[in-house]
Amino acid sequence: ENDQRELGRLVPHEVSHLMLHQATENPLGSLPLWLDEGLAVHMQTAGKENYPRAVQQALTDDRLFELASLAATFPFDSEGAYLAYAQSLSAVTFLFDRYGQEGVARLIDRLGDGLSTDQAMLDALGIDLANFERDWRASLQTQTGQTAAVRGAPSNERTREAA
């Protein structure tokens, strides 16, 4: 049973990476890591059950990372990395819920064209990363009635989002 569970986690995750990288193969473009890993985790059939709870706890504890800080690398410590994967899944789930498969496909196409994350999001979704993150965080806050602080991945500095 554990082997089946691990296959349900690993195989869809890695196939997602392969397909996404093939779709966006462009030396000028770079796929944000939060989107790449969030899509891969989204495809898993196992191993993601506790991620929503981790994101809600991070919201409660004011420990959410800024998505921009998760564009190139994830934290090296296991707790930070776990939260980065959980948060990436949460953001991608919101992306699908808000913009549908068509919107996600447009975003991947635009990133494949070599556009920056902001420009690709503007072209595909009509919103830049900062405003997408604001909407995603607002959806999390609505679920719990809490406000969220943000922090960058490399440091433990916390900054309050402007209301």
N, C-alpha and C positions, 0 to 999 in steps of 0.2 A: 504493500500500500504506500509506503514512503517513497519507493521508486517511482510509482505512478504519479504521485504528487510532485516529485522533483522533475519528472518529464513534463508535466503540465505547467510547471514554472519555467523551466529552462528552454525547452524547444520553441514555444511561441515567442518568448522574449528574444532569443537570438535570431530567429527567422524575421522578426519585426525589424531588428537592426539591419540585417542584410537587405531587406526589401527597401527600407527607408534610405539607406546609403546609396543603393542603386538608383533610386528615384531622384536623389538630390546630388548625384555625382557632378560636382562642379568645382574646379580649383579656386574660383572666386568666392564661393559661398561657404558659410560655415553654419552647420545645424546647431542650434542651441542645445546643450546637453540635457536641460530639463525637458525639452520637447522629445528628443531622441529617447531618453530613458522613460519618460512618462508614457509614450506610445508603446514602448516595449513591455512595460509593466501592465499597461492596459490590455495587451494581448494575452497575457498569462491567464491560465485557467486555475492556477493555484499560487499560493505564496504571497498574496496581497491582502489577505483578510484583515490584518491588524493596521494597515496603513491609514484608513480613515480616522481611527482612534488616535493614532500618533499625531496626525495633523491637527485634530481638535485639541489635543493636549498641548501641542506647541502654540496654538492660538491662545489657549488659556494662560500659558506661561510666558507669552510674548517672546517666543523663540522662532517664529517663522522667518525663513530666509527670503530675501528679495529674489525674484526670479532672475533678474539680470546677474546676480551674483552666482547663479547656478548655470550660466551660459557656457562656460568653458571647463570648469572643474567642479567636483563635489568635494565636500570635506573629507579628510583622511581618517578621522576618528569614526569608529563604528556607529556611535549614536548620531553624529552629524550626517553621516552617509545614509543611514536608515531614514532619517527625517527628509533628506534631500530626495530620495526615491519616493517616499510617501507623498511629499509635496508635489513632486513632478506628476505623479499619477493624479492627484487631486486637480491640478491645473489643467491637465489634458482631459480629464473627465468633464470639467467645466467647459473646456473648449468644444468638446463634442456636444454637450447639452445645449450650449448657447448657439453654436454655428453649424452643427450637424456634420455628417461625413463629407458633404460637399465643401463646406468651409475649411475643414481640415485638409482635404485634398488640394484645394486652391492654395492654402498656406504652404503645403509641401512643394507644390509646383513653383510657387514664387521663390521659395528658398532655393530650389533647384536651379532657378534662373540666376542665382548669385546675389540676390538682394540681401541687404541687412535684415535682421529680425524685425526691426521697426518698420522698414519699408515693405517687407513681405507681408507683415500683419496689416498694415494700412491698405495695401493693394487687395489682399485676399479677404480681409474681414472688416475693413473700414475703421480700425482701431489700432493704436500703437501699443507697445508692450506695457508701458506705465498705466495706461487706462484699462487695458485688459486685466492687469494685476489688481487694479483698484476694484474692478467689477468682480473678479474671482474672490478677493478678500471679503468684499461686501456679502457675497453669497455664503461664505463660511460664517461670517458674523451673524447673518440672518438665521443660520441653523442653530446658533448657540446664544445669540443675543449679546455677544462679546465684541470688544474692540480689539484690534490687532496691532501690535508694534511690529516693526521689521528689523532684520539685522542682515548684514552682509555675511557671506560665507567665510571669508578669510579671518574675520575678527569676531570678537564677542560683543562689539559695540552695538548698542541698541539705540535706534532713533525712532521717535514717534512720527507716524504719518500725519501730514497736515490734513485737517478735517475739511 
